Every structure is written in structure tokens, then in C-alpha cells.
Amino acid sequence: MPVHTSQGSQGNHGRGVGLGLALVSALAFGGSGVAAKPLIEAGLDPLHVVWLRVAGAALVMLPLAVRHRALVKRRPALLAGFGLLGVAGVQACYFAAISRVPVGVALLVEYLAPALVLGWVRFVQRRPVTRAAALGVVLAAGGLACVVEVWSGLGFDALGLLLALGAACCQVGYFVLSDQGSDAGDEAPDPLGVIAYGLLVGTLVLTAVARPWSMRWSVLGGSADMDGTSVPALLLLGWIVLVATVVAYVTGVLSVRRLSPQVAGVVACLEAVIATVLAWVLLGEHLSAPQIAGGAVVLLGAFIAQSSAPAKPSREPVARGTSETGRELSANGTAV
């Protein structure tokens, strides 16, 4: 009996630590937009902000890339796709979107990704989905209609909404590639190694696209306006690189190791709430009552879509939501 009690206490402690790490990850990812938008408004191109974020994080995580260098030979396609879609694509589209629409709206549109993943599973992989997962898709779509206020003729910038949707589509690639990387059992690539190389590949791609040598580097030596408050640009960049990228990914991965993927995935949904609240408080981006209600419905739909999968993969794979591994890596942030 004492042995069982001790094991139970250790299990509860581990879950408590895991929950705390997941909350830190959601908070870190959720703060990326509110730190990036002032830099964009100060004169930096969105792609340049993304490049600074990815390149800085890649430099910090370079030791992990060296440690897992065998992945380059074992999983080159996975690393390339992960870097192109899961890192460069998601973040470039998201940062470009927040330069045209409110942070909360862009992130809520991006949270259509779980619904899009179900579409991939159902129509591309031709695997069945449950009614609960389908309900999640319908709720997410209906909530999105309220967020963008379709009854007013899409009052938001159409290109900004398309960019946010592009971020959601890139997240689909992120989930699918994560699932393909899990088919090796004990030989599955280490998530930290995949993240490190994803950042390196993303840096290479973004260097060619963003052309950082044309960046207005002088902006980093000045200040940026955050709803009337002057904040050093380097401080904002430091937050984006160290907290919103490195800390967010690492705490997210560690949280999944201590929690079930379902619990970690549900906690990750708080990222959209945190980002919206921070944008409201720090940037003065107020949302209307229908938009807030619509955002809640989007998150509810994402929750249903993600939590309707079994705790353990069965021998006969049946899609009931996003894949087990897809939810595991999605718990690490949506690559904002």
C-alpha cells in the first residue's frame, strides 16, 4: 500500500508539473503576436520579423541540432517539410496576417487547422471520422463566421484573412508530417531534434525569401509603440526569440511527455485566448461581443476535434480527430 501511495503521489506531481509547463507554453506562444506587431508597425517587414525570430531561435537551439545530427540522414524529407511548412510557412503567413488584421482574429482563423486536418484524413487518406469530430468542424466554421463578421461583408482585410487561412493550411502540413515521423516506433525522431532542424531549414528558406540584408536594421536600435507605450525594439525581439519560440517549444515538448496528448492539446487551445487577451490589453485591439462569442465557438470546435481521439492508437487506425502525434506536436504551439 505505501508503495502504491508513493507512486500515485509521484504521478500526480508529474501531471501537475506537466500542466504547468503546458500553460507556460501556451502563454509563450500566445505572446508572439503582441510582441511582433509593434515591430512591424515600427517599420520592419513581417517577413523580416519572422526571419529574426526563426534565425535567432535556430542559433539558440543549434547545440540540439548538433546532438541529433543523425536525423539529417535518417529523416531528410521530414526535416525539410517540417521546416518549410511547420516553421517558415506557419510563421510567415501568421506574421503577415497580423500586419493587416487583429492578432486575435488571425490566430482564431489559424485554429481552423484541426478541422482542415480532419478534411485531409477523410478525403485524402479516406479514413472515417466520428460524428463528434465532424461536429467540431461545423462549430469551428460557424464560430469563424462570427469572428470575421460575414454579415457585414467581411469587414476585415481580405488578404489578411487569406494569409491567416494560409497559416492554418501550413499547420495541416505540420500535423501530417508529424504523423509520418511517428511510424518508426522506438526509432522515432526526437521531437527536440526535429524542432531544431526545422528551425534551421526554416531559416534557410526565409533567408532566400525575406532577403534580410535589405532589412531596416536601424529599427532594432530604436523603440516601438505598444498602444502608446514606448518599448525597446530589442526587448521585443528578445521576447519573440527566447520566450515565444525557444521556451514555448521546449516547455511544450516537455509537457507532452508528462501529460496525455489530449490534455496537452486542450491546454494548447488556450493560446488563442491568451493572444486575444494580450492584444486587447497591450495593443488596444478590442473585439465585439459577436467576435468574442465566435472565438469561443472556434475554440470549442477545436477542442472537440482534438479530444475525440482515443488515448492510445489502435491497431486499426480510425480517424476521430487529429492524429495522436499531430496533437502531441501541436501541443507545442502552432508555430506563431
Disulfide bonds with the S-S distance in Angstrom:
none
